[in-house]
Amino acid sequence: MKAFLAAVAAMVVITVAAPFALDRIGFSAADAGSGPAVRLD
């Protein structure tokens, strides 16, 4: 039971922290959808 609760807690932490971490390192939707390599035809 302890392992299950630890896994659920880890999932919650990763789910909450992932958007902030990805935005900070440049993997946000705005960064991915703009720049010189993006064609808007």
C-alpha positions, 0 to 999 in steps of 0.5 A, spaced: 500 500 500 505 504 501 508 503 494 501 505 491 501 511 495 508 513 493 506 512 486 500 516 486 504 522 490 509 522 484 504 522 479 501 528 482 507 532 483 510 530 476 503 532 473 503 539 476 510 540 475 511 538 468 508 544 465 512 549 468 518 545 467 517 544 460 515 552 459 522 554 462 526 549 458 523 552 451 518 546 450 511 551 451 506 551 445 508 558 443 515 556 442 514 550 438 509 554 434 513 560 432 520 561 430 524 561 423 522 554 422 515 554 422 511 555 415 504 559 416 502 557 409 
